[in-house]
């Protein structure tokens, strides 16, 4: 259940011509195609020169058939990584730490074992996925793979336990020698925030980002299994189930993801966050430049590069967008914006099996390139 990071532009769209984006007809068509392809519901907010556009397709609840609502909250998964990177860079701007600091400086003895060495890993490498640290979500002890997750969905994990699981394994590569998307690094990043500030990472995110921007629908639930209202339901299927049974997975304990993916938000809040970030409202120019200084992310290809908690993707039509995706059980989210923050897109699918299709990529291409999606974006 490790999460992917990039929009995954499908090869079939590589030759699609650019069209004038901003009127959203193609985006609507891509949403409808996702529903026709089996996704229960899609929720979208887009903003461009014409203003803000909100739309929904399908249903938020398979039982009641109620449609997705513009203010619905959902689990936004790894989009939380952009928030964590922002807080860490704010601390750097205040002179309280440096991106060149080692993990060992702030978390002595934490990253040790089986070849891991926090003395050789910088905070920058945590944020741009070049640390090589093993991703704890790949360890069977967390019970994140397949139907086994149902029996363990309410388990509680502490951050130190998650890191300890990763330390049982060898690193994926030596620090700074390659790139590999992972979760453990962002748990460590939040632990550094707590060590530097003496407060929880959640309280720092609330104080530094949520409250100043008025993100009233955004929260970090900790061990709370619920999603605050208004919200729809979330659905999953397991690859080890030959019957592909649909499970309502709305309630679960997200502590296994902690800072790397527990965040709950809404389309409006995520749109506001990325607009403020790109416009320099959250970071001084020097730190925003550091965030948007990228390294290649070859695991995802498609013209994507990795900054600090944010990805840059050059779409087939030539448009460059910045943002992140997020996967959690029952939810797939996309939040991307042009570098100037003027054209933005937030999407949520209330199922994780949208990740088995090109649904998210086609909505992205439809909005930013005007690409006409296929009748059904499934594979």
C-alpha positions in Angstrom: 0.0 0.0 0.0 2.9 2.3 -0.7 1.7 5.5 -2.4 2.6 6.7 -5.8 3.6 10.3 -6.3 3.2 11.5 -9.9 0.3 11.9 -12.2 1.4 9.0 -14.5 0.5 10.5 -17.9 -0.7 7.6 -20.0 1.2 6.8 -23.2 -2.0 7.0 -25.2 -2.2 10.7 -24.5 1.4 11.5 -25.3 0.5 12.8 -28.8 -2.6 14.7 -27.8 -2.8 18.3 -29.1 -3.0 21.2 -26.6 -6.3 23.0 -26.5 -7.4 26.1 -24.6 -8.0 25.1 -21.1 -10.3 27.0 -18.8 -13.8 26.0 -20.0 -13.7 22.6 -18.4 -15.7 20.6 -20.9 -12.9 18.1 -21.3 -12.5 17.9 -17.5 -16.1 17.1 -17.1 -15.8 14.4 -19.8 -12.8 12.9 -18.0 -14.8 12.8 -14.7 -17.7 11.1 -16.4 -15.4 8.6 -18.1 -13.9 7.7 -14.7 -17.4 7.0 -13.4 -18.2 5.0 -16.5 -15.0 3.1 -15.9 -16.1 2.0 -12.4 -15.1 4.8 -10.0 -18.0 5.5 -7.6 -17.5 9.3 -7.3 -15.3 12.1 -8.4 -15.0 15.6 -6.9 -13.2 18.4 -8.6 -12.3 22.0 -8.0 -10.4 24.0 -10.7 -9.4 27.6 -10.8 -8.2 29.6 -13.8 -8.5 33.0 -15.4 -12.3 32.6 -15.6 -12.7 31.9 -11.8 -13.4 28.8 -9.7 -15.2 25.8 -11.1 -16.6 23.0 -8.9 -18.0 19.8 -10.2 -18.9 16.3 -9.2 -19.7 13.0 -11.0 -21.1 9.7 -9.7 -22.0 9.2 -6.0 -20.3 9.9 -2.7 -22.2 7.0 -1.0 -23.1 3.8 -2.8 -25.9 3.1 -0.3 -27.7 6.4 -0.2 -26.6 7.5 -3.7 -26.0 11.0 -2.5 -23.7 12.9 -4.9 -20.3 14.3 -3.9 -20.6 17.8 -2.5 -18.1 20.7 -3.0 -17.2 20.9 0.7 -16.8 17.2 1.3 -13.7 16.2 3.2 -11.5 13.2 2.2 -8.3 11.5 3.1 -5.7 13.3 0.9 -2.8 10.9 1.6 0.6 11.9 0.5 -0.4 15.4 -0.4 0.4 15.9 3.3 4.1 15.7 2.3 3.9 19.2 0.8 2.7 20.5 4.1 5.5 18.8 6.0 8.1 20.1 3.7 6.6 23.6 4.0 6.9 23.6 7.8 10.5 22.3 7.7 11.4 25.0 5.2 9.8 27.6 7.4 12.0 26.5 10.2 15.0 26.8 7.9 14.0 30.3 7.0 13.9 31.1 10.8 17.5 29.8 11.1 16.4 27.0 13.4 17.8 24.3 11.1 19.4 23.8 7.7 18.4 21.5 4.9 22.0 20.4 5.0 21.7 19.2 8.6 22.0 15.5 9.1 19.2 13.4 10.4 21.6 12.3 13.2 22.0 15.9 14.4 18.3 16.1 15.3 17.4 12.4 15.9 20.6 10.9 17.2 20.7 7.1 17.0 17.3 6.9 15.3 18.4 6.0 11.8 20.8 3.1 12.4 20.8 -0.6 11.5 21.3 -2.9 8.5 23.3 -0.2 6.7 21.2 2.8 7.5 23.2 5.7 8.9 21.6 9.0 9.8 25.0 10.7 9.9 25.1 10.3 6.1 21.6 11.6 5.3 20.6 15.2 5.1 17.1 16.7 5.7 17.1 17.7 2.1 17.5 14.1 1.1 14.6 13.1 3.3 12.4 15.6 1.4 13.4 14.8 -2.1 13.4 11.0 -1.7 17.2 10.5 -2.2 17.9 9.2 1.3 17.6 5.6 0.3 15.8 4.7 3.6 13.7 1.6 3.4 9.9 2.3 3.1 8.3 0.7 6.1 4.9 0.4 4.3 6.5 -2.5 2.4 7.0 -4.6 5.5 4.3 -7.3 6.1 4.3 -6.5 9.8 2.0 -3.5 9.1 -0.6 -5.7 7.4 -1.2 -3.1 4.7 -1.4 -5.5 1.8 -4.6 -7.2 0.7 -7.5 -8.4 2.7 -5.3 -8.8 5.8 -5.7 -5.0 6.2 -9.4 -5.4 7.2 -8.4 -7.2 10.4 -5.8 -4.6 11.3 -7.5 -1.4 10.1 -7.8 -0.1 13.7 -4.2 -0.9 14.8 -2.3 2.0 16.4 1.3 2.7 15.4 3.7 5.2 17.0 6.2 7.1 14.7 9.2 5.5 16.5 7.7 2.1 15.8 7.3 2.9 12.1 11.0 3.9 11.8 12.1 0.9 13.7 10.3 -1.3 11.2 12.2 0.4 8.4 15.5 -0.2 10.2 15.0 -4.0 10.1 15.8 -3.8 6.4 18.7 -2.7 4.2 18.6 0.7 2.6 17.4 0.8 -1.0 20.6 2.6 -2.0 23.3 4.8 -0.5 22.2 8.3 0.3 22.3 10.7 -2.6 23.1 8.0 -5.2 19.6 7.4 -6.6 16.0 8.2 -6.1 13.2 6.2 -4.7 9.8 7.3 -3.4 9.2 6.4 0.2 7.2 7.1 3.4 9.7 6.6 6.2 11.6 9.8 5.3 8.5 12.0 5.9 7.9 10.4 9.3 11.5 11.3 10.2 10.9 14.8 8.8 8.0 15.3 11.2 10.0 13.9 14.1 12.6 16.6 13.3 9.9 19.3 13.4 8.9 18.0 16.8 12.5 17.9 18.1 13.3 21.4 16.9 10.1 23.1 18.1 9.2 21.1 21.2 5.6 20.8 19.9 3.8 18.2 17.9 4.1 18.4 14.1 0.3 18.6 14.0 0.2 21.7 16.2 3.0 23.3 14.1 1.0 22.7 10.9 -2.1 24.1 12.5 -0.3 27.2 13.7 1.8 27.9 10.6 -0.5 26.8 7.8 -4.0 25.8 8.6 -5.1 28.8 10.7 -3.3 31.5 8.8 -4.8 30.3 5.5 -8.3 29.6 7.0 -8.1 25.9 6.1 -11.1 25.0 8.4 -11.7 21.6 6.6 -8.1 20.4 7.0 -6.9 18.3 9.9 -4.5 15.7 11.1 -6.5 13.0 12.9 -3.8 11.1 14.7 -5.6 7.9 15.8 -9.1 9.1 15.1 -10.8 6.7 12.8 -13.5 9.0 11.5 -13.7 11.6 8.7 -15.5 14.8 9.9 -18.7 15.8 8.1 -19.5 16.6 5.5 -17.9 13.6 3.8 -18.8 10.7 1.6 -17.8 7.1 1.9 -14.6 5.5 0.7 -14.3 2.2 -1.1 -11.6 -0.4 -1.8 -11.0 -3.7 -3.4 -8.1 -6.1 -2.7 -6.0 -7.7 -5.3 -5.8 -10.9 -3.4 -9.6 -11.2 -3.5 -10.6 -13.0 -6.8 -14.2 -11.9 -6.4 -13.0 -8.2 -6.2 -15.5 -7.5 -3.4 -16.1 -3.8 -2.8 -15.4 -2.8 0.9 -16.5 0.4 2.6 -13.1 1.4 4.2 -14.1 4.9 5.3 -13.2 4.4 9.0 -9.7 3.2 9.9 -6.8 4.3 12.1 -4.4 6.3 9.9 -1.5 6.3 12.4 0.4 3.9 10.2 0.7 6.8 7.7 1.2 9.5 10.3 2.8 12.6 8.8 3.4 10.9 5.5 -0.3 10.6 4.7 -2.8 11.1 7.5 -4.1 14.5 6.4 -7.9 15.1 5.8 -8.9 18.0 3.7 -11.3 19.4 1.1 -11.0 20.6 -2.5 -11.3 24.2 -1.5 -8.6 23.9 1.3 -6.1 22.2 -1.0 -6.7 24.7 -3.7 -6.0 27.5 -1.2 -2.9 25.9 0.1 -1.2 25.4 -3.2 -2.2 28.8 -4.4 -0.7 30.4 -1.3 2.4 28.2 -1.5 3.2 29.0 -5.1 2.5 32.8 -4.6 5.1 33.0 -1.8 2.6 33.5 1.0 4.1 30.6 3.1 7.8 30.6 2.3 10.3 33.4 1.6 11.7 33.4 -1.9 14.9 31.6 -1.0 13.1 28.6 0.6 10.5 28.5 -2.2 13.4 28.3 -4.7 14.9 25.5 -2.6 11.5 23.6 -2.6 11.2 23.9 -6.4 14.8 22.9 -7.1 14.3 19.4 -8.4 16.1 16.1 -8.9 15.0 13.5 -11.5 12.4 11.0 -10.3 13.0 8.1 -12.8 10.5 5.7 -11.2 7.7 7.8 -12.5 9.1 9.2 -15.8 6.8 11.2 -18.0 8.9 14.4 -17.6 8.6 14.5 -13.8 11.1 15.8 -11.3 11.0 15.9 -7.5 11.5 19.0 -5.4 11.1 19.2 -1.6 7.7 17.7 -1.0 6.4 18.7 -4.4 6.7 17.3 -7.9 7.1 19.1 -11.2 5.5 17.5 -14.3 5.8 18.7 -17.9 2.6 17.5 -19.6 2.4 16.4 -23.2 1.0 19.7 -24.3 4.1 21.5 -22.8 2.3 22.9 -19.7 4.4 22.6 -16.5 2.5 21.9 -13.3 3.5 21.5 -9.7 1.9 19.5 -6.9 1.4 16.0 -5.4 -0.9 13.1 -5.5 -2.2 11.1 -2.5 -3.4 7.5 -2.0 -5.0 6.1 1.1 -7.3 3.1 1.4 -10.4 4.1 -0.4 -9.1 7.4 -1.7 -7.0 8.8 -4.5 -6.4 12.6 -4.7 -4.6 14.9 -7.1 -3.5 18.6 -6.5 -1.6 20.4 -9.2 -1.0 24.0 -10.1 0.9 26.1 -12.6 4.1 27.7 -11.1 2.4 31.1 -10.9 -0.6 29.6 -9.0 -3.1 31.0 -11.5 -4.4 27.6 -12.9 -5.0 25.0 -10.3 -6.8 21.6 -10.1 -7.8 19.4 -7.1 -9.4 16.0 -7.7 -10.6 13.3 -5.3 -11.8 9.8 -6.3 -13.6 8.0 -3.5 -11.8 4.8 -4.2 -8.2 3.6 -4.5 -8.9 1.4 -7.5 -8.8 4.6 -9.6 -5.1 4.2 -9.2 -5.3 1.0 -11.3 -6.5 3.1 -14.2 -5.5 6.3 -16.0 -8.5 8.2 -14.5 -6.4 10.8 -12.6 -4.1 11.4 -15.5 -6.9 12.0 -17.9 -8.6 14.6 -15.6 -5.2 16.3 -15.2 -4.6 16.4 -19.0 -8.2 17.4 -19.7 -7.9 20.5 -17.4 -4.4 21.7 -18.2 -4.1 20.6 -21.9 -7.7 20.3 -23.1 -7.2 16.7 -24.0 -10.3 14.8 -24.8 -10.4 11.6 -22.7 -11.3 8.2 -24.0 -14.8 6.9 -23.4 -13.5 5.0 -20.4 -10.0 5.6 -19.0 -9.6 2.1 -17.5 -7.0 -0.3 -18.6 
